[in-house]
């Protein structure tokens, strides 16, 4: 298994770290309003955006060779 290291200044990030950082950022953008005093109900549009963010994450990561059970 090969891991790609991308250098950004002094920090080195693996492909999976970058994918996770992007996922967390996307989730924060989608659900920025959760916890607000008024109107933090989550609607279907936001859930569709979450589905797309998770699908993108799944495409971006490098899977291990583990024989995990589903």
C-alpha positions as protocol buffer text, in pm:
chain_id: "A"
residue {
  index: 1
  type: UNK
  ca { x: 0 y: 0 z: 0 }
}
residue {
  index: 2
  type: UNK
  ca { x: 130 y: 344 z: -93 }
}
residue {
  index: 3
  type: UNK
  ca { x: 42 y: 664 z: 87 }
}
residue {
  index: 4
  type: UNK
  ca { x: 72 y: 998 z: -86 }
}
residue {
  index: 5
  type: UNK
  ca { x: 209 y: 1278 z: 132 }
}
residue {
  index: 6
  type: UNK
  ca { x: 120 y: 1629 z: 22 }
}
residue {
  index: 7
  type: UNK
  ca { x: 337 y: 1903 z: 166 }
}
residue {
  index: 8
  type: UNK
  ca { x: 180 y: 2234 z: 259 }
}
residue {
  index: 9
  type: UNK
  ca { x: 445 y: 2461 z: 413 }
}
residue {
  index: 10
  type: UNK
  ca { x: 561 y: 2285 z: 729 }
}
residue {
  index: 11
  type: UNK
  ca { x: 268 y: 2044 z: 751 }
}
residue {
  index: 12
  type: UNK
  ca { x: 250 y: 1708 z: 575 }
}
residue {
  index: 13
  type: UNK
  ca { x: -94 y: 1563 z: 511 }
}
residue {
  index: 14
  type: UNK
  ca { x: -185 y: 1223 z: 376 }
}
residue {
  index: 15
  type: UNK
  ca { x: -455 y: 1184 z: 115 }
}
residue {
  index: 16
  type: UNK
  ca { x: -693 y: 1056 z: 382 }
}
residue {
  index: 17
  type: UNK
  ca { x: -619 y: 1345 z: 616 }
}
residue {
  index: 18
  type: UNK
  ca { x: -698 y: 1593 z: 339 }
}
residue {
  index: 19
  type: UNK
  ca { x: -1018 y: 1407 z: 258 }
}
residue {
  index: 20
  type: UNK
  ca { x: -1121 y: 1419 z: 625 }
}
residue {
  index: 21
  type: UNK
  ca { x: -1034 y: 1789 z: 655 }
}
residue {
  index: 22
  type: UNK
  ca { x: -1250 y: 1858 z: 348 }
}
residue {
  index: 23
  type: UNK
  ca { x: -1538 y: 1650 z: 486 }
}
residue {
  index: 24
  type: UNK
  ca { x: -1531 y: 1829 z: 820 }
}
residue {
  index: 25
  type: UNK
  ca { x: -1518 y: 2167 z: 645 }
}
residue {
  index: 26
  type: UNK
  ca { x: -1812 y: 2073 z: 422 }
}
residue {
  index: 27
  type: UNK
  ca { x: -2016 y: 1955 z: 721 }
}
residue {
  index: 28
  type: UNK
  ca { x: -1942 y: 2281 z: 902 }
}
residue {
  index: 29
  type: UNK
  ca { x: -2055 y: 2480 z: 596 }
}
residue {
  index: 30
  type: UNK
  ca { x: -2374 y: 2278 z: 555 }
}
residue {
  index: 31
  type: UNK
  ca { x: -2478 y: 2283 z: 920 }
}
residue {
  index: 32
  type: UNK
  ca { x: -2336 y: 2621 z: 1030 }
}
residue {
  index: 33
  type: UNK
  ca { x: -2672 y: 2716 z: 1182 }
}
residue {
  index: 34
  type: UNK
  ca { x: -2715 y: 2417 z: 1415 }
}
residue {
  index: 35
  type: UNK
  ca { x: -2730 y: 2534 z: 1775 }
}
residue {
  index: 36
  type: UNK
  ca { x: -2869 y: 2875 z: 1690 }
}
residue {
  index: 37
  type: UNK
  ca { x: -3149 y: 2995 z: 1917 }
}
residue {
  index: 38
  type: UNK
  ca { x: -3395 y: 3016 z: 1629 }
}
residue {
  index: 39
  type: UNK
  ca { x: -3437 y: 2774 z: 1344 }
}
residue {
  index: 40
  type: UNK
  ca { x: -3182 y: 2499 z: 1367 }
}
residue {
  index: 41
  type: UNK
  ca { x: -3417 y: 2244 z: 1210 }
}
residue {
  index: 42
  type: UNK
  ca { x: -3235 y: 2042 z: 945 }
}
residue {
  index: 43
  type: UNK
  ca { x: -3410 y: 2014 z: 611 }
}
residue {
  index: 44
  type: UNK
  ca { x: -3388 y: 1759 z: 330 }
}
residue {
  index: 45
  type: UNK
  ca { x: -3173 y: 1987 z: 113 }
}
residue {
  index: 46
  type: UNK
  ca { x: -2903 y: 1989 z: 380 }
}
residue {
  index: 47
  type: UNK
  ca { x: -2922 y: 1611 z: 406 }
}
residue {
  index: 48
  type: UNK
  ca { x: -2870 y: 1583 z: 29 }
}
residue {
  index: 49
  type: UNK
  ca { x: -2568 y: 1812 z: 61 }
}
residue {
  index: 50
  type: UNK
  ca { x: -2437 y: 1588 z: 339 }
}
residue {
  index: 51
  type: UNK
  ca { x: -2486 y: 1281 z: 118 }
}
residue {
  index: 52
  type: UNK
  ca { x: -2281 y: 1450 z: -157 }
}
residue {
  index: 53
  type: UNK
  ca { x: -2008 y: 1548 z: 90 }
}
residue {
  index: 54
  type: UNK
  ca { x: -1985 y: 1190 z: 222 }
}
residue {
  index: 55
  type: UNK
  ca { x: -1982 y: 1049 z: -133 }
}
residue {
  index: 56
  type: UNK
  ca { x: -1696 y: 1285 z: -221 }
}
residue {
  index: 57
  type: UNK
  ca { x: -1508 y: 1176 z: 91 }
}
residue {
  index: 58
  type: UNK
  ca { x: -1551 y: 810 z: -4 }
}
residue {
  index: 59
  type: UNK
  ca { x: -1412 y: 882 z: -351 }
}
residue {
  index: 60
  type: UNK
  ca { x: -1114 y: 1073 z: -216 }
}
residue {
  index: 61
  type: UNK
  ca { x: -989 y: 831 z: 49 }
}
residue {
  index: 62
  type: UNK
  ca { x: -744 y: 545 z: 9 }
}
residue {
  index: 63
  type: UNK
  ca { x: -885 y: 222 z: 149 }
}
residue {
  index: 64
  type: UNK
  ca { x: -668 y: -25 z: 335 }
}
residue {
  index: 65
  type: UNK
  ca { x: -634 y: -392 z: 251 }
}
residue {
  index: 66
  type: UNK
  ca { x: -805 y: -501 z: 572 }
}
residue {
  index: 67
  type: UNK
  ca { x: -1061 y: -778 z: 552 }
}
residue {
  index: 68
  type: UNK
  ca { x: -1321 y: -594 z: 757 }
}
residue {
  index: 69
  type: UNK
  ca { x: -1670 y: -731 z: 783 }
}
residue {
  index: 70
  type: UNK
  ca { x: -1962 y: -517 z: 672 }
}
